[in-house]
Amino acid sequence: MNPRQRRGMLLLIVAIVGGMAILFGVTAYVSSVNSRVGPEVTVLRFKSNLKAYTTLSADDFTSTAIPRRWADPHAISDPTTVTGRKLAVATSTGSTLTAGMLVPASDQAPDERDITIEVDPVTGMAGGVQAGNSVDVYAVYAKIPGLPDQVRVLVRNVPVKAVGGVRSSGSTSSSGNGAQQFVPITLSLNPSDSLAVTYASAFAQELRVVRLPAGVPDNGSGKQGIYDANQLGGKAVPEGQQ
């Protein structure tokens, strides 16, 4: 091997060693970056500006991979889980879709209606009723033209969706001691019962909820649904006929 060949061989060896050193350095750098950034996660970004209450489709998003440590913990990654859902807020191009941007999904059946009534915090049994309980709703009718004074069972065995805190209305209590207080209770009713309860809320003297024992079915079959002066040995006289 002549001197020129030896120099060429030496340069080739140096080039190979240098390439391996560079490869090792790049690999070490990438490994270091990955160890600092961590694994990636896919998020959905909006392709355009959307208004609140827009119904979403898969075409509204583009999937982007970002480090998990930089992603919003409530970010959504699967577009099929939000197709058909509605936005609760307006969004801008490039923003990341999160669960808080969506209108909450309804858990109501097609024949269910949520309705809120106001009951007295003491006599209305409000303090003893919690969400998830089953209750009957009683209406106390008094001084309504054409109707006798009576207590009527409006609905039986209906679920309580929510119970609010004690609130004050603008009217004065019957005792005259300050503003009248009430507790809002949200019930899940069918459409017909919703009408009955709404009417009673407007015209009945008082609404009361009666909590039922847990796990005991009660459809009211064979039970009394109206109580008036007849049950006390008297005679119920319609308004204006005394």
C-alpha positions in Angstrom: 0.0 0.0 0.0 1.6 3.3 -1.1 1.5 6.5 1.0 -1.5 7.9 -0.9 -3.6 4.8 -0.2 -2.6 4.8 3.4 -3.7 8.5 3.7 -7.0 7.7 2.0 -7.6 4.7 4.4 -6.8 6.9 7.4 -9.2 9.6 6.2 -11.9 7.0 5.7 -11.4 5.6 9.2 -11.5 9.1 10.7 -14.8 9.9 8.7 -16.4 6.7 10.0 -15.4 7.4 13.6 -16.6 11.0 13.3 -19.9 9.8 11.8 -20.4 7.4 14.7 -19.6 10.1 17.2 -22.1 12.5 15.6 -24.8 9.7 15.6 -24.1 8.9 19.2 -24.3 12.6 20.1 -27.6 13.1 18.2 -29.1 9.9 19.8 -28.0 11.1 23.3 -29.6 14.5 22.7 -32.9 13.1 21.5 -33.0 10.7 24.4 -32.3 13.6 26.8 -35.1 15.7 25.2 -37.5 12.8 25.4 -36.7 12.2 29.1 -37.4 15.9 29.9 -40.5 16.2 27.7 -42.1 12.8 28.4 -44.6 10.8 26.3 -46.9 12.5 23.8 -50.7 12.7 23.7 -53.1 13.6 21.0 -55.3 16.6 21.4 -58.0 18.1 19.1 -57.5 21.7 17.8 -60.2 23.7 16.1 -59.8 24.3 12.4 -61.8 27.6 12.5 -63.6 30.0 14.8 -66.9 28.5 16.0 -69.8 30.1 17.8 -71.4 29.0 21.1 -74.0 26.2 20.7 -72.5 25.0 17.4 -73.1 21.3 16.9 -69.7 19.6 16.5 -68.6 17.2 13.8 -65.3 15.4 13.2 -64.5 17.9 10.4 -64.2 20.7 12.9 -60.9 19.4 14.4 -57.4 18.5 13.5 -55.4 16.0 15.6 -52.1 17.2 17.0 -49.6 15.3 19.1 -48.0 17.3 22.0 -46.1 16.3 25.1 -48.5 15.0 27.8 -47.0 17.3 30.4 -48.0 20.4 28.3 -51.5 19.1 27.5 -54.6 20.3 29.4 -55.7 17.5 31.8 -59.3 17.8 30.5 -58.3 17.9 26.8 -60.3 15.5 24.5 -58.4 13.3 22.1 -61.1 11.2 20.3 -63.4 13.2 18.0 -66.0 10.5 17.9 -66.8 11.1 21.6 -67.9 14.7 20.9 -69.6 14.4 17.5 -73.1 15.8 17.9 -72.3 17.6 21.1 -72.7 21.4 21.4 -70.2 24.0 22.4 -71.0 26.0 25.5 -68.6 28.9 24.5 -67.2 30.4 21.3 -63.8 29.1 20.2 -61.0 30.4 18.1 -58.8 28.7 15.4 -56.1 26.5 16.9 -57.5 26.3 20.4 -57.6 23.0 22.1 -60.9 21.3 22.8 -61.5 20.5 26.5 -64.4 19.0 28.4 -65.4 22.4 29.9 -66.1 23.8 26.5 -69.1 21.4 25.9 -72.7 21.8 26.9 -73.2 19.0 29.5 -74.8 15.9 28.2 -78.4 15.4 29.4 -79.2 12.3 31.3 -83.0 12.7 30.8 -85.1 10.2 29.1 -87.3 11.4 26.2 -90.4 11.5 28.4 -88.8 13.2 31.4 -89.1 16.8 32.4 -87.1 18.5 35.1 -89.1 21.0 37.1 -88.2 22.9 40.2 -90.7 23.7 43.0 -90.4 25.8 46.1 -91.2 24.3 49.5 -91.1 25.6 53.0 -87.8 24.7 54.7 -89.6 23.4 57.8 -93.1 22.2 56.9 -92.2 21.2 53.4 -89.8 18.5 54.5 -87.0 20.2 52.6 -84.4 19.6 55.2 -85.0 15.8 55.1 -84.9 15.4 51.4 -81.7 14.8 49.3 -80.9 14.3 45.7 -81.6 10.6 44.8 -84.5 10.3 47.2 -88.0 9.3 46.0 -90.9 11.5 47.1 -94.6 12.1 46.8 -95.8 15.7 46.3 -98.8 17.0 48.2 -100.6 20.2 47.3 -102.7 22.1 49.9 -105.5 23.9 48.2 -107.4 26.6 50.1 -109.6 29.6 49.2 -109.7 28.7 45.5 -113.1 29.6 43.9 -115.0 26.5 42.9 -112.8 24.1 44.8 -113.2 22.8 48.4 -110.3 23.2 50.8 -108.3 20.0 50.5 -105.0 18.2 50.3 -104.3 16.4 47.1 -101.5 14.0 46.2 -100.2 15.4 42.9 -97.5 12.8 42.0 -96.2 9.7 43.7 -92.8 8.1 43.9 -90.8 10.6 41.7 -87.0 11.0 41.9 -85.4 14.1 43.3 -82.7 15.5 41.0 -81.4 18.3 43.2 -82.0 20.2 46.4 -80.9 23.8 46.8 -80.1 25.9 49.9 -82.5 28.0 51.9 -83.4 31.2 50.0 -85.5 34.2 50.7 -88.3 35.5 48.5 -89.5 39.1 48.2 -92.7 38.5 50.1 -93.2 38.6 53.8 -93.8 35.4 55.8 -97.2 34.5 57.1 -96.0 35.2 60.7 -94.8 38.7 59.6 -91.3 38.0 60.8 -89.1 38.9 57.8 -89.0 37.6 54.3 -90.5 34.3 53.4 -88.0 31.5 53.0 -88.1 28.5 50.7 -86.0 25.6 49.4 -85.9 24.8 45.7 -86.3 21.1 44.9 -85.9 19.8 41.3 -88.0 16.8 40.4 -87.9 14.5 37.4 -91.5 14.1 36.1 -93.4 13.0 33.0 -95.1 15.8 30.9 -98.6 15.3 32.5 -97.3 15.4 36.1 -95.2 18.5 35.2 -98.4 20.3 34.3 -100.1 19.3 37.5 -97.2 20.4 39.6 -96.8 23.7 37.7 -100.5 24.5 38.3 -100.2 23.7 42.0 -97.0 25.8 42.3 -99.0 28.8 41.0 -102.4 28.3 42.8 -101.9 26.0 45.8 -101.5 27.5 49.2 -98.5 25.2 49.9 -96.6 22.3 48.3 -95.1 19.6 50.5 -92.8 16.7 49.6 -93.0 13.4 51.4 -89.9 11.2 51.4 -90.5 7.5 50.7 -88.5 4.7 52.3 -85.5 3.7 50.2 -86.0 0.6 48.1 -89.7 0.3 48.7 -91.7 0.5 45.4 -94.8 2.7 45.7 -97.2 3.4 42.8 -100.0 4.6 45.0 -102.3 1.8 44.0 -105.3 1.7 46.3 -104.2 4.6 48.4 -106.2 7.7 49.2 -105.3 10.7 47.0 -107.5 13.5 48.4 -108.2 14.6 51.9 -110.7 17.3 53.0 -113.3 18.1 55.6 -115.3 14.9 54.8 -112.6 12.7 56.4 -112.9 14.8 59.6 -116.7 14.3 59.8 -117.5 17.6 58.4 -118.7 18.8 55.0 -116.5 20.3 52.3 -118.3 23.4 51.1 -117.1 25.0 47.8 -116.0 28.7 48.0 -119.0 31.0 48.0 -121.6 28.5 49.2 -121.1 28.8 53.0 
